[in-house]
Amino acid sequence: PPPPRHAHPDWLAVALATDWPAQAEAVMAADNREPPLMLRANRRHGERATLITALREAGQAAEAHPWLADGIVLPHSTDVTRLPGFAEGAFAVQDGAAQAAAELVEARDGQRVLDACAAPGGKACHLLERADVELTALEMDDHRATRIRQNLERLQLAAKLIVGDASHPSAWWDGRPFDRILIDAPCSASGVLRRRPDVRLHRRESDIAELGVLQRRILHALWPLLAPGGRLVYATCSLLRAENEVVVADLLAAQADAEVVPFDLPVGQRAAVGWQILPGDGDLDGMYYAVLHKHPGS
């Protein structure tokens, strides 16, 4: 039979139509367009404007992102290793939707920060570029942890790298609470199909329930590691409510000391809890964010 015009597996098309009825067609159209190449200027290396000038002099149509402080947009993919400043760590490749994580974590100098599912290290590096924090980057997969180490080295940043399971902190946690926790949870990757077309082939409808169980386990396991008064950001690159606000609502129901921090981003839409960027919103990838605060009295 001919492939469906939207080139998405049927189960995913149905899920999108269920969760985002008004936006599903636009999402699937966005998934089939070439995304721009987005860079993140390393503010420890120099000014974003200086890097943009160097990129333009090298023939790239580089533009400052309109609202992400470190973002640079190039219209097409290119070999980034040949761009000026790559070897020196002047920038990293990171979609703008993922760059919003550092804005929402709001890490401050001197804080202890946990990036709980850190590979390949983009968000951890961004946090280190923006504040002098004591950062622990946790990753379950030894091979993927190597990518974090490589990115830290190229960007000339330092973190404590632990290979361990986010859902079993007793095996690796030293007992000192974290002021900030970022959970970029394992998910269906349904928000990044335009960059990872293979997800259309490999992901199954049955994966969603299994991922939901894992996401809950991680979130519930890490909440006790957050200091009173601390902030936890839960993120996925999924568009499916079962992986996003349903997971966060489950924690809120179980933890009396957890409250939602409301926020707006310049693109995307409010979810039942948190905020959803859909593919194509502001020409970004799909990402979900929820920000939680732990009551100081707890």
PAZAVEX-565715 format. One record per residue (C-alpha): y, x, z; residue in three letters. Coordinates in nm, 2 decimals, padded with zeros to 4 digits, always signed. Layout:
REM residues N
+--------+--------+--------+------+
:     c2 :     c1 :     c3 : code :
+--------+--------+--------+------+
:      Y :      X :      Z :  ALA :
...
+--------+--------+--------+------+
END
This chain:
REM residues 298
+--------+--------+--------+------+
:     c2 :     c1 :     c3 : code :
+--------+--------+--------+------+
: +00.00 : +00.00 : +00.00 :  PRO :
: +00.36 : +00.12 : -00.06 :  PRO :
: +00.52 : +00.26 : +00.25 :  PRO :
: +00.77 : +00.03 : +00.43 :  PRO :
: +01.12 : +00.09 : +00.32 :  ARG :
: +01.23 : +00.21 : +00.66 :  HIS :
: +00.94 : +00.47 : +00.67 :  ALA :
: +00.87 : +00.41 : +01.04 :  HIS :
: +00.53 : +00.32 : +01.19 :  PRO :
: +00.50 : -00.06 : +01.23 :  ASP :
: +00.46 : -00.04 : +01.61 :  TRP :
: +00.79 : +00.15 : +01.64 :  LEU :
: +00.98 : -00.08 : +01.40 :  ALA :
: +00.86 : -00.37 : +01.62 :  VAL :
: +00.96 : -00.19 : +01.94 :  ALA :
: +01.31 : -00.11 : +01.81 :  LEU :
: +01.36 : -00.47 : +01.69 :  ALA :
: +01.25 : -00.59 : +02.04 :  THR :
: +01.47 : -00.35 : +02.24 :  ASP :
: +01.77 : -00.32 : +02.01 :  TRP :
: +01.76 : -00.63 : +01.78 :  PRO :
: +02.12 : -00.60 : +01.65 :  ALA :
: +02.09 : -00.23 : +01.59 :  GLN :
: +01.73 : -00.17 : +01.47 :  ALA :
: +01.81 : -00.16 : +01.10 :  GLU :
: +02.10 : +00.08 : +01.14 :  ALA :
: +01.88 : +00.30 : +01.36 :  VAL :
: +01.61 : +00.32 : +01.11 :  MET :
: +01.86 : +00.40 : +00.83 :  ALA :
: +02.01 : +00.67 : +01.04 :  ALA :
: +01.67 : +00.82 : +01.10 :  ASP :
: +01.63 : +00.87 : +00.73 :  ASN :
: +01.96 : +01.05 : +00.67 :  ARG :
: +02.01 : +01.43 : +00.70 :  GLU :
: +02.17 : +01.51 : +01.03 :  PRO :
: +02.46 : +01.75 : +01.06 :  PRO :
: +02.40 : +02.09 : +01.22 :  LEU :
: +02.55 : +02.10 : +01.56 :  MET :
: +02.63 : +02.41 : +01.76 :  LEU :
: +02.73 : +02.46 : +02.12 :  ARG :
: +02.99 : +02.74 : +02.17 :  ALA :
: +02.90 : +02.96 : +02.47 :  ASN :
: +03.22 : +02.95 : +02.67 :  ARG :
: +03.12 : +03.27 : +02.85 :  ARG :
: +03.14 : +03.45 : +02.52 :  HIS :
: +03.48 : +03.33 : +02.40 :  GLY :
: +03.69 : +03.04 : +02.29 :  GLU :
: +03.54 : +02.77 : +02.07 :  ARG :
: +03.84 : +02.79 : +01.83 :  ALA :
: +03.78 : +03.16 : +01.77 :  THR :
: +03.42 : +03.09 : +01.68 :  LEU :
: +03.52 : +02.81 : +01.44 :  ILE :
: +03.76 : +03.06 : +01.27 :  THR :
: +03.48 : +03.31 : +01.23 :  ALA :
: +03.24 : +03.05 : +01.09 :  LEU :
: +03.50 : +02.93 : +00.84 :  ARG :
: +03.57 : +03.29 : +00.73 :  GLU :
: +03.19 : +03.31 : +00.67 :  ALA :
: +03.21 : +03.01 : +00.44 :  GLY :
: +03.10 : +02.74 : +00.68 :  GLN :
: +03.28 : +02.40 : +00.70 :  ALA :
: +03.29 : +02.42 : +01.08 :  ALA :
: +03.48 : +02.15 : +01.28 :  GLU :
: +03.54 : +02.11 : +01.65 :  ALA :
: +03.34 : +01.81 : +01.78 :  HIS :
: +03.59 : +01.53 : +01.86 :  PRO :
: +03.49 : +01.48 : +02.23 :  TRP :
: +03.23 : +01.73 : +02.33 :  LEU :
: +03.42 : +02.03 : +02.47 :  ALA :
: +03.17 : +02.29 : +02.34 :  ASP :
: +03.05 : +02.12 : +02.03 :  GLY :
: +03.09 : +02.25 : +01.67 :  ILE :
: +02.98 : +02.04 : +01.37 :  VAL :
: +02.85 : +02.18 : +01.04 :  LEU :
: +02.77 : +01.93 : +00.76 :  PRO :
: +02.44 : +02.08 : +00.66 :  HIS :
: +02.15 : +02.29 : +00.80 :  SER :
: +02.17 : +02.66 : +00.74 :  THR :
: +02.00 : +02.98 : +00.87 :  ASP :
: +02.18 : +03.00 : +01.20 :  VAL :
: +02.05 : +03.35 : +01.27 :  THR :
: +02.28 : +03.47 : +00.98 :  ARG :
: +02.59 : +03.31 : +01.12 :  LEU :
: +02.85 : +03.53 : +01.29 :  PRO :
: +02.80 : +03.56 : +01.66 :  GLY :
: +02.43 : +03.45 : +01.67 :  PHE :
: +02.28 : +03.78 : +01.78 :  ALA :
: +02.56 : +03.83 : +02.04 :  GLU :
: +02.50 : +03.49 : +02.19 :  GLY :
: +02.82 : +03.33 : +02.09 :  ALA :
: +02.65 : +02.99 : +02.03 :  PHE :
: +02.33 : +02.79 : +02.04 :  ALA :
: +02.20 : +02.51 : +01.82 :  VAL :
: +02.21 : +02.18 : +02.02 :  GLN :
: +02.28 : +01.82 : +01.91 :  ASP :
: +02.58 : +01.66 : +02.06 :  GLY :
: +02.37 : +01.39 : +02.23 :  ALA :
: +02.20 : +01.67 : +02.43 :  ALA :
: +02.53 : +01.84 : +02.50 :  GLN :
: +02.64 : +01.54 : +02.70 :  ALA :
: +02.39 : +01.63 : +02.97 :  ALA :
: +02.61 : +01.91 : +03.11 :  ALA :
: +02.91 : +01.67 : +03.12 :  GLU :
: +02.70 : +01.42 : +03.32 :  LEU :
: +02.54 : +01.67 : +03.56 :  VAL :
: +02.89 : +01.79 : +03.67 :  GLU :
: +02.76 : +02.11 : +03.82 :  ALA :
: +03.00 : +02.31 : +04.03 :  ARG :
: +03.02 : +02.68 : +04.12 :  ASP :
: +02.79 : +02.77 : +04.40 :  GLY :
: +02.55 : +02.48 : +04.37 :  GLN :
: +02.17 : +02.49 : +04.35 :  ARG :
: +02.06 : +02.32 : +04.03 :  VAL :
: +01.72 : +02.23 : +03.90 :  LEU :
: +01.64 : +02.17 : +03.53 :  ASP :
: +01.30 : +02.01 : +03.58 :  ALA :
: +01.16 : +01.99 : +03.22 :  CYS :
: +01.36 : +02.28 : +03.09 :  ALA :
: +01.20 : +02.40 : +02.76 :  ALA :
: +01.34 : +02.52 : +02.52 :  PRO :
: +01.63 : +02.58 : +02.76 :  GLY :
: +01.93 : +02.43 : +02.58 :  GLY :
: +02.05 : +02.22 : +02.86 :  LYS :
: +01.98 : +02.48 : +03.13 :  ALA :
: +02.18 : +02.74 : +02.93 :  CYS :
: +02.47 : +02.49 : +02.88 :  HIS :
: +02.48 : +02.43 : +03.26 :  LEU :
: +02.49 : +02.81 : +03.32 :  LEU :
: +02.77 : +02.86 : +03.06 :  GLU :
: +02.98 : +02.60 : +03.24 :  ARG :
: +02.95 : +02.69 : +03.61 :  ALA :
: +02.83 : +02.98 : +03.83 :  ASP :
: +02.52 : +02.80 : +03.97 :  VAL :
: +02.19 : +02.91 : +04.11 :  GLU :
: +01.97 : +02.75 : +03.85 :  LEU :
: +01.60 : +02.70 : +03.86 :  THR :
: +01.44 : +02.62 : +03.52 :  ALA :
: +01.10 : +02.46 : +03.55 :  LEU :
: +00.86 : +02.42 : +03.27 :  GLU :
: +00.49 : +02.33 : +03.28 :  MET :
: +00.39 : +02.51 : +02.96 :  ASP :
: +00.38 : +02.89 : +02.97 :  ASP :
: +00.43 : +02.92 : +02.60 :  HIS :
: +00.73 : +02.70 : +02.60 :  ARG :
: +00.87 : +02.88 : +02.90 :  ALA :
: +00.89 : +03.19 : +02.68 :  THR :
: +01.14 : +03.01 : +02.47 :  ARG :
: +01.36 : +02.95 : +02.77 :  ILE :
: +01.35 : +03.32 : +02.85 :  ARG :
: +01.44 : +03.42 : +02.50 :  GLN :
: +01.74 : +03.18 : +02.50 :  ASN :
: +01.86 : +03.30 : +02.83 :  LEU :
: +01.85 : +03.66 : +02.71 :  GLU :
: +02.03 : +03.60 : +02.38 :  ARG :
: +02.30 : +03.40 : +02.56 :  LEU :
: +02.32 : +03.66 : +02.83 :  GLN :
: +02.25 : +03.41 : +03.11 :  LEU :
: +02.04 : +03.43 : +03.43 :  ALA :
: +01.81 : +03.17 : +03.59 :  ALA :
: +01.50 : +03.15 : +03.80 :  LYS :
: +01.22 : +03.06 : +03.57 :  LEU :
: +00.92 : +02.88 : +03.71 :  ILE :
: +00.61 : +02.77 : +03.53 :  VAL :
: +00.50 : +02.46 : +03.72 :  GLY :
: +00.45 : +02.09 : +03.72 :  ASP :
: +00.76 : +01.87 : +03.79 :  ALA :
: +00.54 : +01.60 : +03.93 :  SER :
: +00.38 : +01.83 : +04.19 :  HIS :
: +00.68 : +02.01 : +04.36 :  PRO :
: +00.47 : +02.12 : +04.66 :  SER :
: +00.32 : +02.39 : +04.44 :  ALA :
: +00.65 : +02.56 : +04.35 :  TRP :
: +00.94 : +02.43 : +04.56 :  TRP :
: +01.08 : +02.66 : +04.84 :  ASP :
: +01.20 : +02.37 : +05.05 :  GLY :
: +01.57 : +02.42 : +04.99 :  ARG :
: +01.73 : +02.10 : +04.84 :  PRO :
: +01.91 : +02.10 : +04.51 :  PHE :
: +02.27 : +01.97 : +04.47 :  ASP :
: +02.20 : +01.87 : +04.11 :  ARG :
: +01.88 : +01.78 : +03.93 :  ILE :
: +01.84 : +01.73 : +03.56 :  LEU :
: +01.52 : +01.56 : +03.44 :  ILE :
: +01.49 : +01.57 : +03.07 :  ASP :
: +01.16 : +01.38 : +03.09 :  ALA :
: +00.87 : +01.41 : +02.84 :  PRO :
: +00.90 : +01.11 : +02.61 :  CYS :
: +00.82 : +00.95 : +02.28 :  SER :
: +01.10 : +01.15 : +02.10 :  ALA :
: +01.18 : +00.82 : +01.92 :  SER :
: +01.54 : +00.91 : +01.93 :  GLY :
: +01.51 : +01.23 : +01.72 :  VAL :
: +01.30 : +01.12 : +01.42 :  LEU :
: +01.57 : +01.25 : +01.18 :  ARG :
: +01.51 : +01.60 : +01.31 :  ARG :
: +01.14 : +01.57 : +01.38 :  ARG :
: +00.98 : +01.36 : +01.11 :  PRO :
: +00.63 : +01.46 : +01.24 :  ASP :
: +00.68 : +01.23 : +01.54 :  VAL :
: +00.64 : +00.93 : +01.30 :  ARG :
: +00.29 : +01.05 : +01.23 :  LEU :
: +00.17 : +01.17 : +01.57 :  HIS :
: +00.31 : +00.92 : +01.82 :  ARG :
: +00.10 : +00.62 : +01.90 :  ARG :
: +00.20 : +00.29 : +02.06 :  GLU :
: -00.05 : +00.36 : +02.34 :  SER :
: +00.14 : +00.68 : +02.43 :  ASP :
: +00.44 : +00.48 : +02.57 :  ILE :
: +00.26 : +00.34 : +02.87 :  ALA :
: +00.11 : +00.68 : +02.95 :  GLU :
: +00.45 : +00.85 : +02.92 :  LEU :
: +00.60 : +00.58 : +03.15 :  GLY :
: +00.35 : +00.67 : +03.42 :  VAL :
: +00.44 : +01.04 : +03.38 :  LEU :
: +00.81 : +00.97 : +03.38 :  GLN :
: +00.78 : +00.77 : +03.70 :  ARG :
: +00.57 : +01.04 : +03.87 :  ARG :
: +00.82 : +01.31 : +03.79 :  ILE :
: +01.13 : +01.10 : +03.90 :  LEU :
: +00.97 : +00.99 : +04.23 :  HIS :
: +00.84 : +01.34 : +04.30 :  ALA :
: +01.17 : +01.51 : +04.25 :  LEU :
: +01.40 : +01.26 : +04.42 :  TRP :
: +01.32 : +01.40 : +04.77 :  PRO :
: +01.43 : +01.75 : +04.65 :  LEU :
: +01.79 : +01.62 : +04.59 :  LEU :
: +02.03 : +01.70 : +04.87 :  ALA :
: +02.21 : +01.41 : +05.04 :  PRO :
: +02.53 : +01.35 : +04.84 :  GLY :
: +02.37 : +01.51 : +04.54 :  GLY :
: +02.35 : +01.39 : +04.18 :  ARG :
: +02.04 : +01.34 : +03.96 :  LEU :
: +02.06 : +01.29 : +03.58 :  VAL :
: +01.76 : +01.13 : +03.42 :  TYR :
: +01.75 : +01.18 : +03.04 :  ALA :
: +01.51 : +01.12 : +02.75 :  THR :
: +01.54 : +01.14 : +02.37 :  CYS :
: +01.38 : +00.80 : +02.35 :  SER :
: +01.52 : +00.46 : +02.24 :  LEU :
: +01.26 : +00.26 : +02.42 :  LEU :
: +01.36 : +00.07 : +02.73 :  ARG :
: +01.01 : +00.12 : +02.88 :  ALA :
: +01.08 : +00.49 : +02.90 :  GLU :
: +01.44 : +00.46 : +03.01 :  ASN :
: +01.61 : +00.19 : +03.22 :  GLU :
: +01.27 : +00.05 : +03.33 :  VAL :
: +01.17 : +00.39 : +03.48 :  VAL :
: +01.50 : +00.43 : +03.66 :  VAL :
: +01.50 : +00.07 : +03.79 :  ALA :
: +01.16 : +00.15 : +03.94 :  ASP :
: +01.31 : +00.44 : +04.14 :  LEU :
: +01.61 : +00.23 : +04.25 :  LEU :
: +01.38 : -00.04 : +04.38 :  ALA :
: +01.17 : +00.22 : +04.58 :  ALA :
: +01.45 : +00.44 : +04.72 :  GLN :
: +01.72 : +00.28 : +04.94 :  ALA :
: +01.93 : +00.60 : +04.93 :  ASP :
: +01.96 : +00.59 : +04.55 :  ALA :
: +02.25 : +00.43 : +04.37 :  GLU :
: +02.36 : +00.43 : +04.00 :  VAL :
: +02.68 : +00.61 : +03.91 :  VAL :
: +02.85 : +00.41 : +03.63 :  PRO :
: +02.99 : +00.61 : +03.34 :  PHE :
: +03.09 : +00.56 : +02.97 :  ASP :
: +03.05 : +00.79 : +02.68 :  LEU :
: +03.27 : +00.77 : +02.37 :  PRO :
: +02.97 : +00.66 : +02.16 :  VAL :
: +02.66 : +00.45 : +02.23 :  GLY :
: +02.62 : +00.14 : +02.45 :  GLN :
: +02.55 : +00.04 : +02.80 :  ARG :
: +02.19 : -00.01 : +02.89 :  ALA :
: +02.06 : -00.23 : +03.18 :  ALA :
: +02.08 : +00.09 : +03.38 :  VAL :
: +02.26 : +00.39 : +03.23 :  GLY :
: +02.37 : +00.46 : +02.88 :  TRP :
: +02.19 : +00.47 : +02.54 :  GLN :
: +02.30 : +00.67 : +02.24 :  ILE :
: +02.12 : +00.54 : +01.93 :  LEU :
: +02.06 : +00.76 : +01.63 :  PRO :
: +02.37 : +00.76 : +01.41 :  GLY :
: +02.61 : +00.66 : +01.70 :  ASP :
: +02.88 : +00.92 : +01.64 :  GLY :
: +02.63 : +01.09 : +01.40 :  ASP :
: +02.43 : +01.20 : +01.70 :  LEU :
: +02.06 : +01.19 : +01.79 :  ASP :
: +01.93 : +00.92 : +02.01 :  GLY :
: +01.95 : +01.00 : +02.39 :  MET :
: +01.93 : +00.80 : +02.71 :  TYR :
: +02.11 : +00.90 : +03.03 :  TYR :
: +02.12 : +00.76 : +03.38 :  ALA :
: +02.31 : +00.92 : +03.66 :  VAL :
: +02.20 : +00.86 : +04.02 :  LEU :
: +02.36 : +00.95 : +04.35 :  HIS :
: +02.19 : +01.01 : +04.68 :  LYS :
: +02.37 : +00.85 : +04.98 :  HIS :
: +02.50 : +01.12 : +05.21 :  PRO :
: +02.38 : +00.94 : +05.51 :  GLY :
: +02.02 : +00.97 : +05.40 :  SER :
+--------+--------+--------+------+
END
